[in-house]
Amino acid sequence: MIVTKLTQRLGISVPVVQGGMQWVGLPKLVAAVSNAGGLGILTALTQPSPDALREAIKKTKSMTNKPFGVNLTLLPAIVPPDYEGYAKAAVAEGVRIFETAGNNPGKLIAYFKSQNCVVIHKCTTIRHAKSAAKLGVDFLSIDGFECAGHPGEEDIPNLVLLARAAQELDIPYIASGGFADGRGLAAALSLGAEGVNMGTRFMATEEAEIHENIKRKIIESKEQDTIHIFRTLKNTSRVFKNKVSMEVVRMEKRPQGAKFEEIRDLVAGARGRLVYENGDPDYGIWSASIVMGLIYDAPSCKVLLERIEKEAEEVIGRMNKLVVQKAKL
């Protein structure tokens, strides 16, 4: 058993968090991760309203008595979601662990801390991590360039980013982006992290409520099968490389570039959601990490976390044997 500040604080047995994923962080998956010893996280904005989130929390509670959390990601929007309403709904239903991400989370974090909640804030730079630490978060989720979704604009991979976190941060952190197995967990721990956050890896599990074709596509894909969109808009996002995302990049690379209005229909969230429902990987934009290159099956969350824990323990054991006492002269 691996014991870290993360497992101790959250009351979990495996230092693995299933990060928030739009359209994927649903009760069945969340409960399965938590029942397997990790921390499952519901994605608040996957639900159409705060009341719907309350029902999702109740459903999750009916399937697990283990700790789980709720993700709230603040993103630019013409009409922002009711973030405060979602936050208050989750707290009212007894949730006390939150994953936050995005811009200007101070108000949300202050509210959660006033309700004695544990807050894990995701960020892609040490600069932003320090700012979040000042806001009173309990853990930072350091999101490297390998991640699915938004890696920021500085392109720093986890081997350097996590080592920088060890140098600079005074509060505990977990590693996010590029993790799928026990080797990765052991590596993250060696770089100072208290655990790992996984997204794409959990998409390829029995309990993930996405189309089997998409799970199969993840398993068949390699680390080369993602692409960055929105580079020219300074809102970079790593997504699966398909016909739609390649068209977006083609438009961005034109001499005149691409305005968001020109690509809006291609990148519409509704199209991305339908990918998970109709099983057509080319239908819309969907997030995926280069960690696909490490995924070769779609087990249950229980089998996956047991395997990760066993692999990590074996790696740590082998590393311990590398340390020998110098002979005394």
N, C-alpha and C positions, 0 to 999 in steps of 0.2 A: 504494500500500500504506500502511495506517495502522499505525504502530508506537506501542505504549503500554507501560506497565509490565506490563499484563496479558499482552499478546502475548509480551513478552520473557521474563517469568517462567515462563509455562506452555508456551512453545514452540508457540504457535498463530499463524496468519497473519491472522485476522480477529478483532477484539476483541468477540466475541459468545459468550455462554455460553447453552447450553440448560439452563435450571434444572430441578431435580428436580420431577417431576410424578407423583403417584400414579396407577398403572395405565397411564401413558403413557411414562415414561422407561425404555424397553425397548431391547435391544441393537441392533435394526435402525435405530431413530431415532438413537441415541447414536453409532453408527459413521458414519452418514451425515453428521451434524453435524461430527464430527471430521474426516472425510475431506474435507469442504468447507472446512476451515480454522478452524472454530470449536471450542468445547469442548463435547462431548457429555457428559451426566451421567446415569448409571444411578440410578434411585430404589431404594434398598436395600429399603425396606419394601413395595415392590410384589412382591418375592419372598417366598415363604412361610417361608423359613428361611435362616440363614447359608450352609448348603450350597447352597441354590438360588441364592443370590447369587453364590457361587463359579462355578457353572455359567454364569450370565448374564455374568459377567466374561470367562470363557473364550470364550463365544460372541462377545462384542463384540471381543475380541482377534483372533478368526478373521476378522473383517470390516474391521479397521483396524489400522494400525501407528502411528496418530497418538495424541497424548495424549487421555485421557478421564478423567472423575472419577466419584465415587459420592456421592450425597446421603444424609444421615441427618438426619431431622427428628424432634425429640423433642416428643411431644405427650402431653397428659394421657390416661391410660388406667388402667382398673381392673387389668388385667394388662399391664404394660408389655412391649413387644417386647424381645428379647435384643439391645439396642443394642451391648453389648460384643462379643457374638458376631459380629454383622454387621460391626463395625469391624475386628475381628481377621481375619475371613475376607477382607475386601477387601484389607487390607494384605498378607496372606499370598499373595494372587494378584498382588501387584505394583502395586496402585493406589497412587498417591502424590499424588493431588489429591482433596480432599474438600470438598463443600458441606455445611455444617451449618446448622441452623435450629431454633428452638424454645427451650424453657426449660432453664436450668441446663446449658449445654453444656460447662462447664469440664472435667469428667473426660474427655470424648471429645476435646476439643481438646488437652489435655495428652498424651493417648495418641498422637494423630496427630503432634504436634510431636516426640515422643520417637522417632518412626519416620521423621523427616525428610520429612514430608508438607507440602504446601501446603494451607492451610485458608482457604476462603472462607466467611465467616459471614454469614447473611442476618438483617437486623434492620429494624424499622420506625420506630425512633426514634433520635435522636442519643444519648440517654442510654444505650440498650442498645448502641449502636455503640461508645461509649467503654468500656463494660464488657468487650465482646468484645475490643477492642484490648488491654486490660490482660491478657487471657488469652493473648495472643501470636498471634492470627490474622494471616494474611498479607494478606488482602483482606477488605473488608466489602462486602456486597451490600445496598445501601440500597433498601428496598422501599417505594415510595410508595403512596398511597391508591388509585391506579389499578389496582393489581395484582389478579390472581385469587387466591383463597384468603384467607389471613389477613392483613389490612392493619394489624392492631393496633387500638387504640381511640382514637387521637388524630386520625385523618382528615386527615393532612397530605399534600398532593399533591407530586409530585416537583419541580416548579418551585421550591418553597420548601425542601423537604427536602434536595435535592442541594446547593443553595446554602448551606444551614446546614452540611452535611457539609464543604464546602470551607472554611468558616470554622473549624470545630471539630476536624476529624480530622487526625491526624498520619500515618495510614497510608493506602495507596491504597484506593479503593473503586470499585465498579461500580454502575450504575443499573439498578433492577429495577421493573417495573410500568408498562405503557403503551407498550412499545417494539415496533415491528414493521417499521420501514423505516430508510433511510439518514438521513432528516431527524432521526429520533429519536436515532440514534447520534451524529450531529453535535451535536445539542442537548445530549446527555448529556456529550460531551467538553467542550463549552463551559462546562458547569456543574461541571467538575473531575473527572468520572468517567474511569476508564481503560478503559471498555467498557460493554456492556449485557448484561443477563440477559433472555432471552425465554422465555416458556412457551406462552401461548395461540397465538402466531404459529407455533410449531413444531407445534402440533396440526394445523394446516391445511397439511400437507406430504405429499408422496407417501409418505414413509417412516414416518410416524406410523401405528402399528398400532391405529387406532381405526376405527370404522365410517364408511363414506363419507357416510352421512346426517348424522353429527355434523360432519364437515368441511364439508359443504354448509351446515349450519345456522350454523356459525361465519361462513362467507363471506356468508351472507344477512343476518346480524344486524348491528345497529348498536350504537353506544356506550351506548344507553339500555337494552339488553337484558340487563342483569345486575341483581342484587338482593342486599342484605345480609341474611343470616340470623344468628341467635345474638346479635343486638345486645343483647337484654335479659339474656343470659347472660354478657355481657362476654367473648365469644369470637368476635367478628365474623368472618364469612367472606363474601367476594364470590363468588357462584355465578351460573350461568345462570338467567335468569328464566323459570321454567316452572310448570306446575301444582303441582308438589310444593313448590318453594321459596316460591311465593306462599301456599300453605296454611300453611307453617311461619311465615311472617311474620304471617299473619292470626291464628294462635294466639298468637303473641308479643304482639300488640297488644291482646289481650283485657284487660279490667280486671284480671283475676287473673294475667295473663301466661301463661307456659308453662314447666312444668318439663321438664327434659331427658327424663325418663321418658315424657312425653306425646308427644314428637316423635321419640323414638329410632328407631322403625320407618321414619318418613318419611326420615330423614337417614342411614340405615344405609349404610355404605361398600359393602356388597355390592350394593345397588341402584344406587349410582353407578357401580360397575364394569360392571354389565350395560348401562348406557347406551352405553358404548363398544363393547360386543359386539353388542347387538341393534339399535342404531341409533335407538332411540326417545328423543328428547330430553326427553320428559316422564316418563320412567320413574323417574328418581331425581335426586338432587342431584349436579351436576358443576360443577367450578370453571371460570370463564371471566372474562377481563378486559374492561374497556371498550375495550381495544385492538381488539376485534372490529370496531369501526367503521372501522378502517384496513386490514382484511384483505379482499382481493377475489379471491384465487386460492389454489390449493394446489399450488405448484410443488415440484420436488425441493429438498432442502436445498442442493445445489450451486448451483442457479439462484437461490435465495433469498439466500444469502450473497454471491454475486457481485453481485447487484443492490443489496443493502444497502451493500456496500463501495463500489460505483461511485457510488451516490447520495450517500453521505456525503462522498466525495472531491469531488464536484461542489459540494455545499453549502459545504464548507470552502473550496474554491477561490473561490467567489463571495464568501464573507465576507472572505477575504483582500483581494479587490479593493476592498472598502469602505474600507480603510485607505489614505489618501493623505497625502503629506507636506504640511504647511502651508507656504504660500508665505512666504519670508523677506522681511521689510520692509526 
